[in-house]
């Protein structure tokens, strides 16, 4: 698409002399006339190119200009064209680039004229420095002989070059030694203050336009996992400092060209349907480059112990040892792990009066993996199926000697390992047991606040419910005098296929983990607004004019896909849309998403809006403000911050720092509060 835009013949036309006007008002009137001509010439009623496509290509065009692959004024032209559409939400389609008459004589020529009439260069290619940094990284890799193309989705490495760069990075890690690389990464976290209450922060605040090129981030998570492959390797570098510098620079350039970081504070506030695949893929790839799989360590011991207890209460029997032993072992193990460093331990270090070293050794054996087996086959950020380090909390170095990753990683990995042991033991009905335990953990978290928990897995009869139809069930409801909180729990984890970059699998995971709970919450809200809920076992809930918040809770997080800015943009952008695919093998999956999730959530919101008697546009906006997607550790952490659940959620509700990382958002919020 971008090639057709840059191949338009209008780029070869002479701009002509700059016309002068008697007054500034006349000059502005001519700019308005040219903008109107662009709108009239490009807007289409029913079919054509989605208008978001014009906005989506602006950053790729900017990079192309910086690399000398596009006319010098191409970026400003495309931005002026976008400006001509204004904020008119009624415009959905514009002329495709194949309609060269419209683009040549009307759009490009008119936008160039607007540029010549403007008194200042608001869209200079050097002004927004993220593109400059990406283009600089492209130049360095091009100088090394790598092939880089530019499409409508941004720069992209040819497959051979992508693999070659990753192989060189891997070789540098091995030469320096994995242990050295990991130590330096964790030193970076400590020294840069990128740790908040024990969580390793992946998000990064984005400032506005600045004069100097904004350095892309170093892909620390990607390097960290490569380093575990070579943890026990003896370093062979004759210039460790120089090799590590080359490693850092090459990895940073790779991340820059993959181009998943935000360009400005407003990036992600809207979602282009023309590039839905790219938006999902970027979120997944961003997490693989930068974000660690972890549980918030200040609450992880409590959550792990509570999960064990609740699983036992619903009939689960654990292998290796009793729930009390697992709890003791998990608590001691997390205490031994460091916040941002490696801990070298023996079973004796995780023993106590109630868990002798002999028993601790049995738990070590169940939860360990030889360090030589870590992440073998992991080479590129797409090789997530080869990355096994997050699934084990303990790495064995030699007989009786082990190393623990940072505490936040240990807590999450310990849960993952025990859950794997349960699967391997073929525990009956494990999925439902997990769901029940998650609901009970949610009740525990909400109990930390001053709300009244009025529903725990309670069923009610829905108005219009057909005979034989299963009654709806509220997972958890909590009430205050001012608000009602509906919690819907899903233990669905992000699949390896999604983590590997399969955007369709990511879309399915997203739907099951967020949209399905929201659809269920919508059903409850419709009943509440239609006269209230009466539980089959007695009692009920009346709305009584209160506001409703809907919270989807999962056992583990889904990374930056849980960013509230992204969630609002996702639902808003897909409103009234239906996804299609040219590949017939994908249509069945998309049809399921359209009919089972997308259509139903829109129907639910429409029904709630009608019952609320408010303006639809305002209601949808407020509805999305009242929707949250949290992992159980995030919910527990928030509930510990304040006994008022509304106050606990307020840092996420109405403010964003553009980091895409919930803990980074809270860290920025806490710093702002301290300096206020």
C-alpha positions in Angstrom: 0.0 0.0 0.0 2.7 2.5 0.9 4.5 1.6 -2.4 1.5 2.7 -4.4 1.3 5.9 -2.4 4.9 6.8 -3.0 4.7 5.8 -6.6 2.0 8.4 -7.4 3.0 10.6 -10.3 2.2 13.8 -8.4 5.5 13.5 -6.5 7.2 14.4 -9.8 5.2 17.5 -10.3 6.7 20.9 -9.6 5.1 22.5 -6.5 5.2 25.9 -8.3 5.6 29.4 -7.0 4.4 30.3 -3.5 1.3 32.5 -3.9 1.1 35.6 -1.7 -2.1 36.9 -0.2 -3.2 40.4 0.8 -4.2 39.3 4.3 -3.6 36.4 6.6 -7.3 35.7 6.6 -7.2 35.2 2.9 -4.3 32.8 3.2 -6.2 30.8 5.8 -9.3 30.8 3.7 -7.3 29.2 0.8 -5.9 26.6 3.2 -9.5 25.7 4.2 -10.5 25.5 0.6 -7.7 23.1 -0.2 -8.6 21.0 2.8 -12.2 20.8 1.7 -11.0 19.8 -1.8 -9.1 16.9 -0.3 -12.1 15.7 1.7 -14.4 16.0 -1.3 -12.0 14.2 -3.6 -11.0 11.3 -1.3 -14.0 10.5 0.9 -16.1 7.5 -0.2 -19.5 6.5 1.1 -19.6 2.7 1.3 -16.4 1.0 0.1 -12.8 1.9 -0.4 -9.7 2.2 1.8 -10.4 2.4 5.6 -9.6 6.0 6.7 -7.4 4.6 9.4 -5.0 3.4 6.7 -4.0 7.0 5.9 -3.1 7.6 9.5 -1.4 4.2 9.8 1.1 4.9 7.0 2.3 8.2 8.4 5.1 6.8 10.6 6.3 4.4 7.9 6.4 7.3 5.4 8.3 9.4 7.9 11.0 6.6 8.2 11.1 6.2 4.5 11.7 9.9 4.1 14.6 9.8 6.6 16.1 6.9 4.7 15.8 8.7 1.4 13.2 6.3 0.1 10.5 8.8 -0.3 10.1 12.4 -1.4 11.4 14.9 1.2 7.9 16.3 1.8 6.0 13.0 1.7 5.5 12.8 5.5 4.2 16.3 5.8 1.9 15.7 2.8 0.3 12.6 4.4 -0.1 14.4 7.7 -1.8 17.3 6.0 -4.1 14.9 4.2 -5.1 13.3 7.5 -5.6 16.7 9.1 -8.1 17.6 6.3 -10.5 14.9 7.6 -10.6 16.5 11.0 -12.5 14.6 13.7 -15.5 13.7 11.6 -16.4 10.1 12.8 -18.8 9.7 9.9 -15.9 9.3 7.5 -15.1 5.6 7.3 -13.7 5.1 3.7 -11.5 7.0 1.4 -10.3 6.4 -2.2 -7.8 3.5 -2.6 -4.4 4.4 -3.9 -5.3 2.8 -7.2 -7.6 5.8 -7.8 -4.6 7.8 -8.9 -6.6 10.7 -10.3 -8.1 11.4 -6.9 -4.8 11.1 -5.1 -2.6 12.9 -7.7 -4.7 15.9 -8.7 -6.6 16.4 -5.4 -4.8 14.9 -2.4 -1.1 15.2 -2.9 -1.2 18.4 -5.0 -3.6 20.1 -2.5 -1.7 19.0 0.5 1.6 20.3 -1.0 -0.2 23.6 -1.6 -1.4 23.7 2.0 2.2 23.1 3.1 3.5 26.0 1.0 0.8 28.3 2.4 1.6 27.3 6.0 3.8 29.7 8.0 5.6 27.1 10.1 6.7 23.5 9.5 4.6 21.7 12.1 5.4 18.2 10.6 9.1 18.3 10.0 10.5 14.8 9.8 13.2 15.5 12.5 10.7 16.8 15.0 9.3 13.5 16.2 12.4 11.8 17.3 11.3 8.2 17.6 11.2 7.8 13.8 14.7 9.4 13.7 16.0 6.8 16.1 14.4 3.9 14.1 15.8 5.3 10.8 19.3 5.5 12.4 19.0 1.9 13.5 18.0 0.9 10.0 21.0 2.7 8.6 23.4 0.9 10.9 22.0 -2.5 10.0 21.9 -1.6 6.3 25.6 -0.7 6.5 26.3 -4.2 7.9 24.7 -5.6 4.8 21.3 -6.5 6.1 18.2 -6.1 4.0 15.4 -3.9 5.3 12.1 -3.1 3.6 9.5 -0.6 4.5 5.8 -1.5 4.2 2.6 0.1 5.3 3.3 -1.5 8.8 6.8 0.0 9.1 10.3 -1.2 8.6 10.9 -5.0 8.4 13.9 -7.2 8.2 14.1 -9.8 5.5 13.9 -13.3 7.1 17.6 -14.1 6.3 18.8 -10.8 7.9 16.5 -11.2 10.9 17.9 -14.6 11.7 21.5 -13.5 11.0 21.2 -10.6 13.4 19.7 -12.9 16.1 22.5 -15.4 15.5 25.1 -12.7 16.0 23.4 -11.5 19.2 23.4 -15.1 20.5 27.0 -15.6 19.6 28.0 -12.4 21.5 26.0 -13.5 24.5 27.8 -16.8 24.5 31.2 -15.1 24.0 30.6 -12.7 27.0 28.9 -15.6 28.9 25.2 -15.8 29.9 26.0 -15.2 33.6 27.7 -11.9 32.9 24.8 -10.7 30.6 22.2 -11.6 33.3 24.1 -9.9 36.0 24.4 -6.7 33.9 20.7 -6.8 33.0 19.7 -7.1 36.7 22.2 -4.4 37.6 20.6 -2.2 35.1 17.2 -2.7 36.8 18.6 -1.8 40.2 20.7 1.2 39.1 18.0 2.7 36.8 15.2 2.4 39.4 13.1 0.2 37.1 11.9 -1.8 40.1 8.7 -0.9 41.9 7.8 -2.8 45.1 9.8 -5.8 43.7 8.2 -5.8 40.2 10.6 -5.5 37.2 9.1 -2.7 35.1 8.9 -3.1 31.3 7.0 0.1 30.5 8.6 3.3 29.6 7.1 6.8 29.6 6.9 8.6 26.3 7.5 12.3 26.1 6.3 14.5 23.3 8.5 15.9 20.5 12.1 16.5 21.5 15.1 17.7 19.6 17.4 14.7 20.0 16.7 11.2 18.7 15.0 9.1 21.5 17.1 6.0 22.0 15.1 2.8 21.5 15.0 0.5 24.5 17.3 -2.4 25.0 15.3 -5.7 24.7 16.3 -6.9 28.2 13.8 -9.7 28.3 14.9 -11.2 25.0 18.6 -10.9 26.1 17.9 -12.3 29.5 16.3 -15.5 28.0 19.2 -15.9 25.5 21.6 -15.6 28.4 20.2 -18.5 30.3 21.1 -20.7 27.3 24.7 -19.9 28.0 24.7 -19.5 31.7 27.3 -22.1 32.4 29.5 -21.3 29.4 33.0 -20.1 30.2 33.5 -16.6 28.6 35.9 -16.5 25.6 35.8 -12.8 24.8 39.2 -11.0 24.7 37.4 -7.7 25.0 34.4 -8.3 27.3 33.5 -4.6 27.6 33.7 -4.0 23.9 31.7 -7.2 23.1 29.1 -6.3 25.6 28.8 -2.8 24.0 28.4 -4.4 20.6 25.8 -6.8 21.9 23.8 -4.0 23.5 23.9 -1.8 20.4 23.0 -4.6 18.0 20.1 -5.8 20.2 18.8 -2.2 20.6 19.0 -1.7 16.8 17.1 -5.0 16.3 14.4 -3.9 18.7 14.2 -0.5 17.0 13.6 -2.0 13.5 11.0 -4.3 15.0 9.5 -1.0 16.0 7.0 -2.0 18.7 7.5 1.0 21.0 5.3 4.0 21.2 6.1 7.1 19.1 4.3 9.6 21.3 2.0 9.9 24.4 -1.1 9.4 22.2 0.1 6.3 20.4 -2.4 3.5 21.1 -5.3 5.7 22.0 -6.9 4.6 18.8 -6.7 1.4 16.8 -6.5 1.1 13.1 -8.8 -1.6 11.7 -6.6 -1.5 8.6 -3.8 -2.9 10.8 -5.5 -4.8 13.6 -3.2 -7.8 12.9 -0.1 -5.5 13.3 -1.4 -3.9 16.5 -1.9 -7.3 18.1 1.4 -8.7 16.8 3.2 -5.6 18.1 1.8 -6.1 21.6 2.9 -9.7 21.7 6.4 -8.9 20.2 6.8 -6.0 22.6 6.3 -8.2 25.6 8.7 -10.8 24.3 11.4 -8.1 23.9 10.9 -6.2 27.1 8.4 -7.7 29.6 9.1 -10.4 32.2 6.4 -13.0 33.2 6.0 -12.4 36.9 3.7 -12.1 39.9 3.8 -9.0 42.1 6.3 -10.2 44.8 4.7 -8.4 47.8 1.6 -10.4 47.4 2.9 -13.5 45.6 3.4 -15.6 48.8 -0.1 -14.9 50.0 -1.6 -15.7 46.6 0.4 -18.9 46.2 -0.7 -20.1 49.7 -4.3 -19.1 49.1 -4.4 -20.9 45.7 -3.1 -24.1 47.3 -5.6 -23.8 50.1 -8.6 -23.1 47.8 -7.6 -25.9 45.3 -7.6 -28.3 48.3 -11.0 -27.0 49.4 -12.5 -27.8 46.1 -11.1 -31.3 46.0 -7.6 -31.1 44.5 -4.9 -33.4 45.8 -1.3 -32.2 45.3 1.7 -34.3 44.3 5.0 -34.4 46.2 3.7 -33.1 49.5 0.8 -31.7 51.5 -0.6 -28.2 51.0 1.1 -27.1 54.2 4.5 -28.3 52.9 4.0 -26.7 49.6 3.0 -23.4 51.3 6.1 -23.5 53.6 8.3 -24.4 50.6 6.9 -21.6 48.4 7.2 -19.0 51.2 10.8 -19.9 52.0 11.8 -20.1 48.3 10.4 -16.6 47.5 12.1 -15.2 50.6 15.4 -16.5 49.5 15.1 -15.0 46.0 16.5 -11.5 45.5 14.5 -8.6 44.2 16.8 -7.9 41.2 19.5 -10.4 41.4 20.3 -14.1 41.3 20.3 -16.2 44.5 22.4 -19.3 44.8 20.8 -21.8 47.2 20.7 -25.4 48.4 17.7 -27.3 49.8 18.9 -26.5 53.3 18.2 -22.8 52.5 14.5 -23.6 51.9 14.2 -25.8 55.0 12.7 -25.1 58.4 11.6 -26.8 61.6 8.4 -27.9 59.8 10.1 -28.6 56.4 13.3 -30.6 57.0 16.1 -30.4 54.4 15.3 -33.9 53.2 11.7 -32.9 52.4 12.8 -29.6 50.9 15.1 -31.6 48.6 12.0 -33.4 47.3 10.3 -30.1 46.4 13.5 -28.9 44.7 13.6 -32.0 42.6 10.0 -31.5 41.5 10.5 -27.8 40.6 14.0 -27.7 39.1 15.4 -27.9 35.6 19.1 -28.4 34.8 20.5 -25.0 33.7 21.9 -26.6 30.6 18.4 -27.4 29.4 17.1 -23.8 29.7 15.8 -22.2 26.5 17.6 -24.5 24.1 16.4 -23.7 20.6 15.5 -20.1 21.6 17.1 -17.7 19.1 14.6 -15.1 17.9 11.8 -13.2 19.7 9.4 -15.4 17.8 10.8 -18.7 19.4 8.6 -18.5 22.5 7.8 -22.2 22.3 11.5 -22.9 22.9 11.6 -20.6 26.0 11.1 -22.8 29.1 12.8 -20.7 31.8 9.6 -19.0 33.0 8.0 -22.4 33.7 10.5 -23.4 36.4 11.4 -21.5 39.6 14.7 -23.4 40.3 17.6 -23.9 37.9 20.1 -26.6 38.9 23.8 -25.8 38.4 25.3 -28.9 39.9 24.4 -31.6 42.4 22.9 -29.9 45.4 23.5 -26.3 44.1 20.8 -24.2 42.5 20.2 -20.7 41.3 16.9 -18.7 41.6 15.8 -15.9 39.2 14.5 -12.7 40.7 11.7 -12.9 43.2 8.9 -11.7 41.0 9.8 -14.3 38.4 10.1 -17.1 41.1 6.6 -16.5 42.4 4.9 -16.8 38.9 7.2 -19.7 37.9 6.4 -21.6 41.1 2.7 -21.4 40.3 3.3 -22.4 36.7 5.4 -25.4 37.8 2.9 -26.7 40.3 0.0 -26.3 37.8 2.1 -28.4 35.3 2.6 -31.1 38.0 -1.2 -31.2 38.5 -1.7 -31.5 34.7 0.9 -34.3 34.5 -0.9 -36.0 37.4 -4.1 -35.9 35.4 -6.1 -34.3 38.2 -9.8 -34.7 37.3 -11.7 -31.6 36.2 -8.6 -29.4 36.7 -9.9 -26.6 34.6 -13.1 -26.2 36.7 -11.1 -26.6 39.9 -8.8 -23.8 38.8 -11.8 -21.6 38.0 -13.3 -22.1 41.4 -10.0 -21.4 43.2 -9.6 -18.2 41.2 -13.1 -17.0 42.3 -12.1 -17.7 45.9 -8.9 -15.8 45.5 -10.8 -12.9 44.1 -13.1 -13.0 47.2 -9.9 -12.9 49.4 -8.6 -9.9 47.5 -11.9 -8.0 47.7 -12.2 -8.8 51.4 -9.2 -6.5 52.0 -11.4 -3.5 51.0 -14.4 -2.0 52.8 -16.9 -3.4 50.2 -19.6 -6.0 51.1 -19.2 -9.2 49.2 -22.7 -10.2 48.3 -22.2 -12.9 45.7 -19.8 -15.8 45.4 -20.8 -18.2 42.6 -24.5 -17.4 43.1 -27.1 -18.2 40.5 -30.3 -16.2 39.6 -33.2 -16.4 37.2 -32.9 -14.0 34.3 -35.9 -12.2 32.9 -37.1 -14.1 29.8 -35.0 -17.2 30.7 -36.2 -20.1 28.6 -37.2 -23.4 30.2 -34.2 -25.8 30.5 -31.7 -22.9 30.1 -29.0 -22.8 32.7 -29.4 -19.8 35.1 -26.7 -17.1 35.0 -24.1 -17.1 37.7 -22.2 -14.2 39.2 -18.7 -15.2 40.1 -18.1 -12.4 42.6 -20.0 -9.2 43.4 -18.9 -6.5 45.9 -21.1 -3.5 47.0 -20.5 -0.2 48.6 -23.1 2.5 49.1 -21.9 4.3 45.9 -20.8 1.5 43.5 -21.3 -2.1 42.6 -18.3 -4.2 41.4 -18.9 -7.3 39.2 -16.0 -9.7 39.0 -15.9 -12.4 36.3 -13.0 -14.9 36.6 -11.3 -16.7 33.8 -8.1 -18.8 34.3 -7.3 -18.6 30.6 -3.6 -18.1 30.0 -1.9 -16.6 26.9 -1.1 -19.6 24.6 2.3 -20.3 23.2 0.9 -19.8 19.7 -0.1 -16.3 20.6 3.2 -15.5 22.3 4.9 -16.7 19.2 3.2 -13.9 17.2 0.1 -15.6 15.9 -2.3 -12.7 16.0 -5.4 -14.8 15.3 -4.6 -16.9 18.4 -3.9 -13.8 20.3 -7.3 -12.4 19.3 -9.0 -15.7 20.5 -7.1 -15.5 23.8 -8.1 -11.9 24.2 -11.7 -12.7 23.6 -11.8 -15.6 26.1 -9.9 -13.8 28.8 -11.6 -10.3 28.5 -14.6 -10.2 26.1 -16.3 -13.3 27.5 -16.2 -12.0 31.1 -17.5 -8.6 30.0 -20.3 -10.3 28.1 -21.2 -12.2 31.3 -21.0 -9.0 33.3 -23.2 -7.2 30.8 -25.9 -9.9 31.3 -25.8 -9.3 35.0 -26.0 -5.5 34.5 -29.0 -5.8 32.2 -30.8 -7.8 34.9 -29.8 -5.3 37.5 -31.1 -2.4 35.4 -34.3 -4.3 34.6 -35.4 -4.7 38.2 -32.6 -6.3 40.2 -31.3 -9.8 40.8 -32.9 -12.4 43.0 -30.7 -15.3 43.8 -32.1 -18.8 43.7 -30.8 -19.5 47.2 -32.3 -16.3 48.6 -31.4 -12.7 48.8 -30.5 -10.5 45.9 -28.9 -7.2 44.6 -30.7 -4.0 43.7 -28.8 -1.4 41.7 -30.4 1.6 43.5 -28.9 4.2 41.2 -25.3 3.1 41.8 -22.6 3.0 39.2 -21.2 -0.4 38.0 -17.6 -1.4 37.5 -16.8 -4.6 35.6 -13.5 -6.4 36.3 -12.2 -9.4 34.4 -9.8 -11.4 36.6 -7.3 -13.9 35.2 -4.8 -16.1 37.1 -1.8 -14.7 35.2 -1.4 -11.5 33.3 -1.4 -11.1 29.5 1.2 -8.4 29.4 0.6 -5.2 27.5 -2.6 -6.5 26.0 -4.1 -5.6 29.4 -3.2 -1.9 29.0 -6.5 0.0 29.5 -5.7 2.4 26.7 -5.4 -0.5 24.3 -8.6 -2.1 25.7 -10.7 1.0 25.2 -9.2 1.5 21.7 -9.9 -2.1 20.8 -13.6 -2.1 21.7 -14.2 1.4 20.3 -12.4 0.7 17.0 -14.3 -2.6 16.4 -17.7 -1.1 17.2 -20.0 -2.0 14.4 -17.2 -3.9 12.5 -17.0 -7.4 11.3 -13.6 -9.0 10.7 -12.9 -10.9 7.5 -9.9 -12.7 6.0 -8.9 -13.4 2.4 -7.6 -16.8 3.5 -10.7 -19.2 3.6 -9.0 -21.4 6.3 -9.1 -18.5 8.7 -12.7 -17.4 8.1 -14.3 -19.9 10.5 -12.2 -18.6 13.4 -13.0 -15.0 12.6 -16.7 -15.8 12.2 -16.6 -17.3 15.7 -15.0 -14.2 17.1 -17.5 -11.9 15.3 -20.6 -13.8 16.3 -19.6 -15.2 19.7 -17.8 -12.3 21.1 -17.8 -9.0 19.1 -21.5 -9.0 18.2 -22.6 -10.1 21.7 -20.6 -7.5 23.6 -22.0 -4.8 21.3 -25.6 -6.1 21.8 -25.0 -6.1 25.6 -23.7 -2.6 25.7 -26.6 -1.4 23.5 -29.1 -3.0 25.8 -27.5 -1.5 28.9 -27.4 2.0 27.2 -31.1 1.8 26.4 -31.9 0.9 30.0 -29.7 3.7 31.3 -31.5 6.3 29.3 -28.3 8.2 28.5 -26.7 9.5 25.3 -25.1 6.5 23.6 -21.7 8.0 22.8 -21.2 9.2 26.4 -22.5 5.9 27.8 -20.0 3.8 25.8 -17.2 6.1 26.9 -18.2 5.8 30.5 -18.8 2.0 30.1 -15.2 1.5 28.9 -13.9 3.7 31.8 -15.6 1.2 34.1 -14.0 -1.9 32.6 -10.8 -3.5 34.0 -8.7 -6.6 33.2 -6.4 -7.6 36.0 -4.5 -10.7 36.9 -5.1 -12.0 40.4 -1.7 -10.6 41.7 -2.5 -7.2 40.3 -6.0 -7.2 41.9 -4.6 -8.3 45.2 -1.8 -5.7 45.0 -4.4 -2.9 44.3 -6.7 -4.0 47.1 -3.8 -3.9 49.5 -3.0 -0.3 48.5 -6.3 1.0 49.7 -9.3 -0.3 51.6 -11.5 1.7 49.2 -11.7 -0.3 46.0 -12.6 2.8 43.9 -9.6 4.6 45.3 -7.4 1.5 44.6 -8.5 1.5 41.0 -8.4 5.2 40.5 -4.7 5.4 39.2 -5.8 3.1 36.3 -9.2 4.7 35.7 -8.6 8.3 34.6 -4.9 8.7 33.9 -2.2 7.1 31.7 1.5 7.7 31.4 1.6 5.7 28.1 3.8 2.9 29.4 1.5 0.0 28.6 2.7 -1.7 31.8 0.3 -1.6 34.8 3.1 -1.7 37.4 5.0 1.0 35.5 1.8 3.1 35.4 1.4 2.7 39.2 5.1 3.6 39.7 4.7 6.8 37.7 1.5 7.6 39.6 3.2 7.1 42.9 6.1 9.3 41.9 3.7 12.0 40.7 1.8 11.9 44.1 5.1 12.2 46.0 6.1 15.3 44.0 2.7 16.9 44.0 
